[in-house]
Amino acid sequence: MELEHTSINDALAQGYWSVKVVESIDSTQTALKSSSPTHGDVIVAEYQSAGRGRLDRTFESTTGTGLLFSAFVKPNRDKSEWGFIPLLVGLSVAEVLGIEFFTKWPNDILSDLGKVGGILCEMHGDGIVIGVGLNISTTEDQLPVPTASSVFITTGQSPDRNQLLPAILKEIAFNLSEWEAGDSMEDLIDDYLDSSATMGKRVSAQLPDGNTIVGTVTGISSNGELLLDSGAIISVGDIRHLSIN
């Protein structure tokens, strides 16, 4: 089923989200940033010609098979704490998709069969643009790489994107409000760790300076940093799972 502007926005009528549906676009992330967005603005596309993920990687999806959107929010917490937002968004997506899906620090959505999607958060003005790309009805022959998967491949079912997008946006708004309130931080961290395929894993972290740190993940900080048993604290890094502990 095609994305429907009216159906999506009707489902979000009680909140602050305002969704624009486009057929084809270079990147929802780029388009939203260039549109002078206000809090709650969202662009969702059937197809992206230049979709991208973290570390400038490309994100490819066959027309109509993915859920590709970007949303703009103005978080009511200091910018120094915004590092938790990609984790909060990942948690929200995994919670809506169901128990077969997990997060990988800091920005991936996984199932046991592979990577289902990714998240890209970028500061923009006095807010942050949240980009989400998910493989929904993608079949095995449509996967861009062998390590990818989709909701359909994992569960045998393809959820209606006109229902899935509002559900994810509502969950993001709820978790964002809990995070902004501050008194639920421990619960949010616990929920994230419960959803995490990275927690307890022995990992290799390639840092921006080219160095690599190896260790076992023991937790995350309130700012979204990855904590290792060696005492290392990783705020930015390309993480590879080495083993199951």
Protein Blocks (a to p, Z undefined) as FASTA:
>chain_A
ZZdfklmmmmmmmmmbdcdddfbdfblklmmmmnopaehiacddfbdfkbccehhiacdd
dehiaccdddddddfbdfklmmmmmmmmmmmmmmmnomkbccddfkbccdfkbcfbdcdd
ddehjbccddddddfklcfklpfbfkbccfklmnopacdfklmmmmmmmmmmmmmmmmmn
opmmmmmmmmmmmmpckgopacddddfkopacddddfbdcfkopacdfkopacfbdcddd
fbdZZ
